Amino acid sequence: MADETITQQVSERYARAVTTGEQMCCPTGYNFDDLRAFVPEEVLRVSYGCGTPAGLATVQPGETVLDIGSGGGIDCFEAARRVGPSGRVIGIDMTDEMLAMARRNAPIVAKNLGYAAPNIEFRKGHAENLPVEDGTIDLIISNCVINLAPDKTKVFREMFRAIRPGGRFTISDIVADQPVPQYLIHDTQKWGDCLSGALPAWEYLGGLVQAGFLGVHQMKFSPWSVIDGIHFFSLTLTGYKLLDAAEPDETRFATLVGPFSRTVDELGQTYRRGKPEAVSARTAQLLKTPPFERLVLLSGQPISLATTDQRLISILPAEAPCVWKGHYAILAAPFAEAEDDDHHVYRRGVPLEICSKTLDVLDSGPYGRHFTIINRATEAVAGDEASCDPGGSCC
Ligand SMILES: C[S@@+](CC[C@H](N)C(=O)[O-])C[C@H]1O[C@@H](n2cnc3c(N)ncnc32)[C@H](O)[C@@H]1O
């Protein structure tokens, strides 16, 4: 299918959905009772997102927020509440029927919020060619849209162009644990279902870094669907466009505190737990953003941490049998690669099979937020105990 055909069919599908109110896509996690207080019911009925990019306390008062694929306007309206009357929200969508619904509700929402004038505007346009000036946006949000765009590289490039230096994105989207095969890609219905266009997680995360963003990491994960063994899930991701020139300050060194024993950042620099690394002003700028502040210690002088130092975080698996149950861990931390204390090496976005002991380590505590866990077993697993090395320790 040509890109234009996909785009046209996706648009027709969403145009129809406006009138039918068809239930589509995934659980978002919104508090609809809270939204009902200021967002009209017809907007809530056509909420087709797969996360809450505007509802994660990422939107700050006074900011200019851009929503790519704004649909009926739900995330724009939530963002409008959070930026306050001094902020501004721009929604972009390619489908006239969605734009009409969003535009008709914008003044109602502004009135419900007690604003003298609407701070929301909806523009017609494509994610691949955003109708906004360079470097004018503080925060880009998007909810289950980029998977629908045939050329994601273009979309990521456009996002980077539109965001101001020092700005960021928080987007929710559907990705897969492996490449989607051709027979699903060439299925019009499944494009509209946010499945056919899903990229493997490593390609999606890598694409954002290739476009220029850094510190790309997961904020939230929800399973969506399994088709022919392919796991589709929603990720809410944040990443940063750094300032061109970093403000000079005292930060010269970074010491990894854990829980990883070793990490490699998106620029190729390696960090080992407890050992100080000299960092550039640009890297220091990045390491001051969430969630790095929980992972590294920044300082003007090199700080080595002894293994007994209370600031170090190290998690070893329990002394228990190793049982393989079909679990796979997908790293979604702001690192290209990371290693745990059991010598598993995780590459961002790439599933790695793990046993029950490692699952317990990764599933909770300081590791939890950095991984997506899926289970590829389709039948009950025997659960035989295994030992993966001659010494009897874990794999
Ligand atoms: C799954 S809906 C999500 C709508 C909205 N973000 C929400 O959470 O309800 C996808 C929306 O993105 C729009 N869309 C899809 N591909 C697009 C593209 N390439 N450029 C602009 N809009 C697009 C569709 O018209 C539709 O309104």
PDBQT file of the ligand as one rigid body, heavy atoms in Angstrom, charges set to zero:
ROOT
HETATM    1  C1  LIG A 401      -6.218   6.906  17.516  1.00  0.00    +0.000 C 
HETATM    2  S1  LIG A 401      -6.804   8.524  17.201  1.00  0.00    +0.000 S 
HETATM    3  C2  LIG A 401      -6.242   9.378  18.633  1.00  0.00    +0.000 C 
HETATM    4  C3  LIG A 401      -6.908  10.713  18.814  1.00  0.00    +0.000 C 
HETATM    5  C4  LIG A 401      -6.552  11.445  20.092  1.00  0.00    +0.000 C 
HETATM    6  N1  LIG A 401      -5.124  11.637  20.218  1.00  0.00    +0.000 N 
HETATM    7  C5  LIG A 401      -7.110  10.746  21.309  1.00  0.00    +0.000 C 
HETATM    8  O1  LIG A 401      -6.335  10.378  22.209  1.00  0.00    +0.000 OA
HETATM    9  O2  LIG A 401      -8.318  10.540  21.362  1.00  0.00    +0.000 OA
HETATM   10  C6  LIG A 401      -5.739   9.060  15.922  1.00  0.00    +0.000 C 
HETATM   11  C7  LIG A 401      -5.977  10.496  15.458  1.00  0.00    +0.000 C 
HETATM   12  O3  LIG A 401      -4.812  10.899  14.744  1.00  0.00    +0.000 OA
HETATM   13  C8  LIG A 401      -5.158  11.455  13.497  1.00  0.00    +0.000 C 
HETATM   14  N2  LIG A 401      -4.047  11.110  12.598  1.00  0.00    +0.000 N 
HETATM   15  C9  LIG A 401      -3.643   9.874  12.215  1.00  0.00    +0.000 A 
HETATM   16  N3  LIG A 401      -2.559   9.946  11.431  1.00  0.00    +0.000 NA
HETATM   17  C10 LIG A 401      -2.250  11.264  11.330  1.00  0.00    +0.000 A 
HETATM   18  C11 LIG A 401      -1.226  11.990  10.670  1.00  0.00    +0.000 A 
HETATM   19  N4  LIG A 401      -0.306  11.350   9.928  1.00  0.00    +0.000 N 
HETATM   20  N5  LIG A 401      -1.217  13.327  10.767  1.00  0.00    +0.000 NA
HETATM   21  C12 LIG A 401      -2.160  13.988  11.501  1.00  0.00    +0.000 A 
HETATM   22  N6  LIG A 401      -3.164  13.356  12.139  1.00  0.00    +0.000 NA
HETATM   23  C13 LIG A 401      -3.214  12.013  12.074  1.00  0.00    +0.000 A 
HETATM   24  C14 LIG A 401      -6.485  10.821  13.135  1.00  0.00    +0.000 C 
HETATM   25  O4  LIG A 401      -7.214  11.662  12.271  1.00  0.00    +0.000 OA
HETATM   26  C15 LIG A 401      -7.138  10.668  14.496  1.00  0.00    +0.000 C 
HETATM   27  O5  LIG A 401      -7.855  11.811  14.858  1.00  0.00    +0.000 OA
ENDROOT
TORSDOF 0
